[in-house]
């Protein structure tokens, strides 16, 4: 019998050969990895099971722990990452179709090294020192993945694990200290400690101590972290026309916005906010539409912040289509305009269009790339209120709202439109990001959309009043307390990211030093041979 060939009679009770059993086990493990990676998506809106985030990674961690080889651990990390990306971006399937599978598989590769890291730290029977290292290093590795995929070209920071805690007051206080990054670190650390608690008997005391220490740290943050002080209030009106479809939808949506805005007359509002793409023309080249909005401003007694999705060729900007927030007063556009800087991949532009332009044939990818603005803008109202506009996808980026706060914004305003994804989890999840941005910066935030969900948050991230759901077509007025002072996140920036880099540098440095100090195993010398060529046995 030749080596490596299994005899036909070697079958299990079900008639399967060992190779078939191995294939079936690999398929089952792969499916388990995809499902385990998808579990954290349930912590985000719409399910919004925020508490589930603290245990959702445990099955994935335990699966990687049982890998047995580095290659299998990397595969578990990759498949779990693919499942996670599919689950948190499942609302894109109607637009990207099969292409979403390709994107998820490519982005899932970011978790392959993380899988190896997990297997090294919590595999086998880790010592107390290795268990402590795991609770610090595994979350740091996860944060590096979040940092890399937060790059706009890779899809941006949608589905950062810390963002699932948007309605948890202690987590929002933690965000005011270290942003969503620090919240993500805490969530992954809790999952890592729980995995050790469940699977490693020798590490249970260490894991329990880490969980207690984490709870104490969060409690101390809640008590001692600086809080912005209240400094007056403003009345903000949000105009949400609702879903308008069919021929002439742009004009009919504009008319519905006019109707709702007129109903605000006499309600003593300080600012009226329309959603993204609420105006389909360039107001600087269409005086009739500009006059209509100016008339609304005079009637209501407040400036109107609209959003243009229009082709523009005036001024120093490059000719093309821009998404622009424009402030309109009683006399027309005030000259304050902000052009969206960070665009939605495939939705507003196609990365490497020459290579990936075929995506337009399988989904609703952008037929023409939108153009980008060059800098953030702080707009000032006649009463001195300074507002920092963001457009749609930009609310996912912590650095943008932080920069606006440093530039002196008293109020953050996001204009959005999620009508393409109206019946998915996207509108609720998008609106929830406003709570994180408000808590991080200590500035209230208004999230106004064309079709819902519209919501307003105080400087501590708590929601103010009732949101406007995806079925609403109305205008709502919110009394919004203002705040002064700055949070630690505004002062220090994304310091948890640098801390995680330092943790990983120390860990890999220690691993490298240990490998240098450990002598390589000596190879045994071959046995001496006799004159006849036979090996000489000891004792002869």
Secondary structure by P-SEA (a helix, b strand, c coil): cccccccccccccccccaaaaaaaaaaaaaaaaaaaaaccccccccccccccccccaaaaaaaaaacccaaaaaaaaaaaaaaaaaaaaccccccccaaaaaaaaaaaccaaaaaaaaaaaccccccaaaaaaaaccaaaaaaaaaaaacccccccccccccccccccaaaaaaaaaccaaaaaaaaaaaaaaaaaacccccaaaaaaaaaaaaaaaaaaaacccbbbbbcbbbbbbbbbbccccccaaaaaaaaaaaaaaaaaccccccbbbbccccccccccccaaaaaaaaaaaaaacbbbbbbbbcccccccccccccbbbbbbcccccccccccccccccccccccccccccccccccccccbbbbbbcbbbbbbccccbbbbbbcccccccaaaaaaaaaacccbbbbbbbcccccccccaaaaaaaaaaaaaaccbbbbbbcccccccccccccccccccccccccbbbbbbbbbbccccccccccaaaaaaaaaaaaaaaaaaaaaaaaccccccccccccccccccccccc
